[in-house]
Amino acid sequence: MGLTLNLLEAYGIPYVCKYPNNGLFGKLIMGFPPGGMEVFVPETMLEDAQNLLVAEICEGEDEDV
């Protein structure tokens, strides 16, 4: 989940995290939210966030691009 949040931050997409089922307490104790985490972005940036998170990672430079 850290990579997801870092990507959103790097591309200037604001987000808010919600920890259902007392996940924040579990995150503090165990280092990760056992109930999962929900990430919310502004509706106007939702499509950008979705495209960013499903994009393939290319290592190095590719001359064909």
N, CA, C and O atoms as CSV, one atom per row, in Angstrom:
chain,resi,resn,atom,element,x,y,z
A,1,MET,N,N,0.822,-1.191,0.000
A,1,MET,CA,C,0.000,0.000,0.000
A,1,MET,C,C,0.865,1.252,0.000
A,1,MET,O,O,0.447,2.296,-0.502
A,2,GLY,N,N,2.057,1.157,0.554
A,2,GLY,CA,C,2.945,2.307,0.581
A,2,GLY,C,C,3.305,2.796,-0.812
A,2,GLY,O,O,3.393,4.002,-1.043
A,3,LEU,N,N,3.514,1.872,-1.742
A,3,LEU,CA,C,3.846,2.248,-3.117
A,3,LEU,C,C,2.682,3.002,-3.757
A,3,LEU,O,O,2.886,3.991,-4.462
A,4,THR,N,N,1.484,2.537,-3.511
A,4,THR,CA,C,0.296,3.203,-4.048
A,4,THR,C,C,0.218,4.643,-3.567
A,4,THR,O,O,0.011,5.557,-4.366
A,5,LEU,N,N,0.381,4.848,-2.274
A,5,LEU,CA,C,0.303,6.195,-1.712
A,5,LEU,C,C,1.443,7.064,-2.211
A,5,LEU,O,O,1.253,8.252,-2.471
A,6,ASN,N,N,2.635,6.476,-2.348
A,6,ASN,CA,C,3.775,7.236,-2.863
A,6,ASN,C,C,3.551,7.665,-4.308
A,6,ASN,O,O,3.914,8.781,-4.680
A,7,LEU,N,N,2.962,6.804,-5.124
A,7,LEU,CA,C,2.659,7.159,-6.519
A,7,LEU,C,C,1.649,8.299,-6.586
A,7,LEU,O,O,1.828,9.253,-7.342
A,8,LEU,N,N,0.605,8.195,-5.803
A,8,LEU,CA,C,-0.396,9.258,-5.793
A,8,LEU,C,C,0.225,10.586,-5.379
A,8,LEU,O,O,-0.044,11.624,-5.984
A,9,GLU,N,N,1.041,10.543,-4.363
A,9,GLU,CA,C,1.695,11.760,-3.883
A,9,GLU,C,C,2.657,12.318,-4.932
A,9,GLU,O,O,2.703,13.530,-5.143
A,10,ALA,N,N,3.418,11.455,-5.585
A,10,ALA,CA,C,4.391,11.895,-6.587
A,10,ALA,C,C,3.725,12.595,-7.768
A,10,ALA,O,O,4.309,13.500,-8.364
A,11,TYR,N,N,2.506,12.182,-8.107
A,11,TYR,CA,C,1.799,12.779,-9.230
A,11,TYR,C,C,0.807,13.856,-8.793
A,11,TYR,O,O,-0.024,14.300,-9.586
A,12,GLY,N,N,0.898,14.272,-7.536
A,12,GLY,CA,C,0.084,15.379,-7.057
A,12,GLY,C,C,-1.389,15.071,-6.899
A,12,GLY,O,O,-2.227,15.969,-6.988
A,13,ILE,N,N,-1.713,13.813,-6.667
A,13,ILE,CA,C,-3.107,13.426,-6.464
A,13,ILE,C,C,-3.355,13.318,-4.963
A,13,ILE,O,O,-2.810,12.428,-4.309
A,14,PRO,N,N,-4.174,14.215,-4.409
A,14,PRO,CA,C,-4.439,14.158,-2.976
A,14,PRO,C,C,-5.272,12.930,-2.627
A,14,PRO,O,O,-6.071,12.461,-3.437
A,15,TYR,N,N,-5.081,12.419,-1.424
A,15,TYR,CA,C,-5.818,11.233,-0.992
A,15,TYR,C,C,-6.089,11.298,0.503
A,15,TYR,O,O,-5.433,12.026,1.248
A,16,VAL,N,N,-7.069,10.518,0.911
A,16,VAL,CA,C,-7.410,10.345,2.321
A,16,VAL,C,C,-7.533,8.853,2.549
A,16,VAL,O,O,-8.139,8.146,1.744
A,17,CYS,N,N,-6.961,8.370,3.639
A,17,CYS,CA,C,-7.025,6.949,3.960
A,17,CYS,C,C,-8.018,6.714,5.093
A,17,CYS,O,O,-8.101,7.501,6.036
A,18,LYS,N,N,-8.760,5.631,4.988
A,18,LYS,CA,C,-9.699,5.236,6.033
A,18,LYS,C,C,-9.389,3.791,6.402
A,18,LYS,O,O,-9.203,2.938,5.535
A,19,TYR,N,N,-9.339,3.537,7.692
A,19,TYR,CA,C,-9.039,2.201,8.188
A,19,TYR,C,C,-10.292,1.596,8.821
A,19,TYR,O,O,-10.592,1.886,9.979
A,20,PRO,N,N,-11.030,0.758,8.082
A,20,PRO,CA,C,-12.238,0.150,8.664
A,20,PRO,C,C,-11.879,-0.905,9.710
A,20,PRO,O,O,-10.760,-1.418,9.725
A,21,ASN,N,N,-12.810,-1.215,10.558
A,21,ASN,CA,C,-12.642,-2.273,11.572
A,21,ASN,C,C,-11.450,-2.032,12.485
A,21,ASN,O,O,-10.659,-2.945,12.724
A,22,ASN,N,N,-11.314,-0.825,12.993
A,22,ASN,CA,C,-10.228,-0.482,13.916
A,22,ASN,C,C,-8.854,-0.700,13.306
A,22,ASN,O,O,-7.910,-1.047,14.014
A,23,GLY,N,N,-8.736,-0.505,12.024
A,23,GLY,CA,C,-7.473,-0.717,11.339
A,23,GLY,C,C,-6.372,0.211,11.787
A,23,GLY,O,O,-5.204,-0.177,11.784
A,24,LEU,N,N,-6.715,1.443,12.178
A,24,LEU,CA,C,-5.691,2.373,12.636
A,24,LEU,C,C,-5.019,1.849,13.892
A,24,LEU,O,O,-3.801,1.961,14.033
A,25,PHE,N,N,-5.795,1.275,14.810
A,25,PHE,CA,C,-5.216,0.689,16.021
A,25,PHE,C,C,-4.289,-0.468,15.660
A,25,PHE,O,O,-3.186,-0.580,16.194
A,26,GLY,N,N,-4.750,-1.332,14.746
A,26,GLY,CA,C,-3.917,-2.454,14.305
A,26,GLY,C,C,-2.665,-1.974,13.600
A,26,GLY,O,O,-1.606,-2.589,13.723
A,27,LYS,N,N,-2.778,-0.881,12.862
A,27,LYS,CA,C,-1.626,-0.324,12.160
A,27,LYS,C,C,-0.594,0.167,13.171
A,27,LYS,O,O,0.608,-0.023,12.984
A,28,LEU,N,N,-1.063,0.788,14.225
A,28,LEU,CA,C,-0.139,1.283,15.245
A,28,LEU,C,C,0.552,0.138,15.981
A,28,LEU,O,O,1.738,0.238,16.297
A,29,ILE,N,N,-0.159,-0.929,16.253
A,29,ILE,CA,C,0.388,-2.054,17.012
A,29,ILE,C,C,1.215,-2.991,16.127
A,29,ILE,O,O,2.333,-3.356,16.490
A,30,MET,N,N,0.675,-3.381,14.973
A,30,MET,CA,C,1.325,-4.390,14.137
A,30,MET,C,C,2.067,-3.820,12.933
A,30,MET,O,O,2.816,-4.544,12.277
A,31,GLY,N,N,1.873,-2.541,12.631
A,31,GLY,CA,C,2.560,-1.949,11.497
A,31,GLY,C,C,1.779,-2.010,10.197
A,31,GLY,O,O,2.214,-1.440,9.196
A,32,PHE,N,N,0.640,-2.683,10.184
A,32,PHE,CA,C,-0.207,-2.732,8.994
A,32,PHE,C,C,-1.651,-2.863,9.461
A,32,PHE,O,O,-1.912,-3.434,10.520
A,33,PRO,N,N,-2.582,-2.341,8.684
A,33,PRO,CA,C,-3.988,-2.430,9.084
A,33,PRO,C,C,-4.569,-3.803,8.760
A,33,PRO,O,O,-4.699,-4.139,7.583
A,34,PRO,N,N,-4.923,-4.611,9.766
A,34,PRO,CA,C,-5.442,-5.960,9.503
A,34,PRO,C,C,-6.779,-5.957,8.785
A,34,PRO,O,O,-7.106,-6.924,8.097
A,35,GLY,N,N,-7.562,-4.890,8.929
A,35,GLY,CA,C,-8.862,-4.815,8.269
A,35,GLY,C,C,-8.780,-4.183,6.902
A,35,GLY,O,O,-9.808,-3.933,6.272
A,36,GLY,N,N,-7.570,-3.920,6.430
A,36,GLY,CA,C,-7.396,-3.280,5.141
A,36,GLY,C,C,-7.439,-1.767,5.263
A,36,GLY,O,O,-7.588,-1.215,6.353
A,37,MET,N,N,-7.307,-1.119,4.135
A,37,MET,CA,C,-7.308,0.331,4.106
A,37,MET,C,C,-8.027,0.786,2.847
A,37,MET,O,O,-7.829,0.231,1.766
A,38,GLU,N,N,-8.858,1.797,3.000
A,38,GLU,CA,C,-9.549,2.376,1.853
A,38,GLU,C,C,-8.874,3.692,1.527
A,38,GLU,O,O,-8.570,4.482,2.421
A,39,VAL,N,N,-8.639,3.927,0.235
A,39,VAL,CA,C,-7.996,5.161,-0.209
A,39,VAL,C,C,-9.010,5.938,-1.048
A,39,VAL,O,O,-9.584,5.402,-1.996
A,40,PHE,N,N,-9.220,7.188,-0.695
A,40,PHE,CA,C,-10.159,8.048,-1.397
A,40,PHE,C,C,-9.403,9.181,-2.077
A,40,PHE,O,O,-8.512,9.787,-1.481
A,41,VAL,N,N,-9.758,9.464,-3.318
A,41,VAL,CA,C,-9.184,10.584,-4.068
A,41,VAL,C,C,-10.342,11.455,-4.545
A,41,VAL,O,O,-11.479,10.987,-4.602
A,42,PRO,N,N,-10.070,12.715,-4.889
A,42,PRO,CA,C,-11.152,13.560,-5.403
A,42,PRO,C,C,-11.762,12.959,-6.672
A,42,PRO,O,O,-11.054,12.387,-7.501
A,43,GLU,N,N,-13.057,13.092,-6.810
A,43,GLU,CA,C,-13.755,12.517,-7.956
A,43,GLU,C,C,-13.197,13.035,-9.280
A,43,GLU,O,O,-13.166,12.308,-10.273
A,44,THR,N,N,-12.758,14.286,-9.290
A,44,THR,CA,C,-12.222,14.861,-10.526
A,44,THR,C,C,-10.878,14.249,-10.915
A,44,THR,O,O,-10.448,14.386,-12.061
A,45,MET,N,N,-10.212,13.578,-9.982
A,45,MET,CA,C,-8.906,12.971,-10.258
A,45,MET,C,C,-8.963,11.450,-10.217
A,45,MET,O,O,-7.928,10.792,-10.315
A,46,LEU,N,N,-10.146,10.889,-10.075
A,46,LEU,CA,C,-10.293,9.444,-9.953
A,46,LEU,C,C,-9.742,8.705,-11.168
A,46,LEU,O,O,-8.997,7.737,-11.017
A,47,GLU,N,N,-10.098,9.148,-12.360
A,47,GLU,CA,C,-9.636,8.465,-13.572
A,47,GLU,C,C,-8.103,8.512,-13.676
A,47,GLU,O,O,-7.476,7.524,-14.057
A,48,ASP,N,N,-7.508,9.654,-13.337
A,48,ASP,CA,C,-6.044,9.762,-13.365
A,48,ASP,C,C,-5.415,8.785,-12.374
A,48,ASP,O,O,-4.426,8.124,-12.694
A,49,ALA,N,N,-5.983,8.693,-11.178
A,49,ALA,CA,C,-5.450,7.787,-10.160
A,49,ALA,C,C,-5.571,6.335,-10.604
A,49,ALA,O,O,-4.636,5.553,-10.429
A,50,GLN,N,N,-6.707,5.969,-11.175
A,50,GLN,CA,C,-6.896,4.596,-11.636
A,50,GLN,C,C,-5.911,4.251,-12.750
A,50,GLN,O,O,-5.321,3.171,-12.743
A,51,ASN,N,N,-5.731,5.158,-13.704
A,51,ASN,CA,C,-4.798,4.914,-14.802
A,51,ASN,C,C,-3.365,4.784,-14.293
A,51,ASN,O,O,-2.598,3.955,-14.782
A,52,LEU,N,N,-3.017,5.592,-13.327
A,52,LEU,CA,C,-1.675,5.545,-12.754
A,52,LEU,C,C,-1.420,4.209,-12.071
A,52,LEU,O,O,-0.338,3.637,-12.202
A,53,LEU,N,N,-2.408,3.716,-11.347
A,53,LEU,CA,C,-2.220,2.494,-10.564
A,53,LEU,C,C,-2.275,1.217,-11.380
A,53,LEU,O,O,-1.806,0.178,-10.916
A,54,VAL,N,N,-2.832,1.261,-12.584
A,54,VAL,CA,C,-2.870,0.055,-13.421
A,54,VAL,C,C,-1.806,0.086,-14.520
A,54,VAL,O,O,-1.681,-0.867,-15.288
A,55,ALA,N,N,-1.045,1.170,-14.596
A,55,ALA,CA,C,-0.025,1.295,-15.634
A,55,ALA,C,C,1.094,0.276,-15.418
A,55,ALA,O,O,1.414,-0.088,-14.287
A,56,GLU,N,N,1.674,-0.167,-16.514
A,56,GLU,CA,C,2.803,-1.090,-16.442
A,56,GLU,C,C,4.069,-0.290,-16.136
A,56,GLU,O,O,4.240,0.835,-16.606
A,57,ILE,N,N,4.940,-0.886,-15.351
A,57,ILE,CA,C,6.214,-0.232,-15.012
A,57,ILE,C,C,7.258,-0.637,-16.030
A,57,ILE,O,O,7.508,-1.823,-16.242
A,58,CYS,N,N,7.864,0.351,-16.655
A,58,CYS,CA,C,8.912,0.116,-17.648
A,58,CYS,C,C,10.252,0.478,-17.025
A,58,CYS,O,O,10.429,1.588,-16.523
A,59,GLU,N,N,11.178,-0.441,-17.056
A,59,GLU,CA,C,12.503,-0.167,-16.529
A,59,GLU,C,C,13.424,0.278,-17.657
A,59,GLU,O,O,13.466,-0.342,-18.719
A,60,GLY,N,N,14.142,1.332,-17.421
A,60,GLY,CA,C,15.068,1.820,-18.435
A,60,GLY,C,C,14.347,2.547,-19.551
A,60,GLY,O,O,13.135,2.755,-19.498
A,61,GLU,N,N,15.113,2.932,-20.562
A,61,GLU,CA,C,14.534,3.639,-21.700
A,61,GLU,C,C,14.304,2.668,-22.834
A,61,GLU,O,O,15.124,1.786,-23.090
A,62,ASP,N,N,13.187,2.835,-23.509
A,62,ASP,CA,C,12.850,1.970,-24.625
A,62,ASP,C,C,12.741,2.846,-25.858
A,62,ASP,O,O,11.965,3.801,-25.880
A,63,GLU,N,N,13.523,2.524,-26.893
A,63,GLU,CA,C,13.560,3.351,-28.104
A,63,GLU,C,C,12.277,3.227,-28.921
A,63,GLU,O,O,12.003,4.100,-29.745
A,64,ASP,N,N,11.478,2.172,-28.724
A,64,ASP,CA,C,10.273,1.947,-29.506
A,64,ASP,C,C,9.097,2.803,-29.009
A,64,ASP,O,O,8.079,2.884,-29.697
A,65,VAL,N,N,9.205,3.423,-27.869
A,65,VAL,CA,C,8.088,4.162,-27.300
A,65,VAL,C,C,7.943,5.509,-27.912
A,65,VAL,O,O,7.043,6.262,-27.541
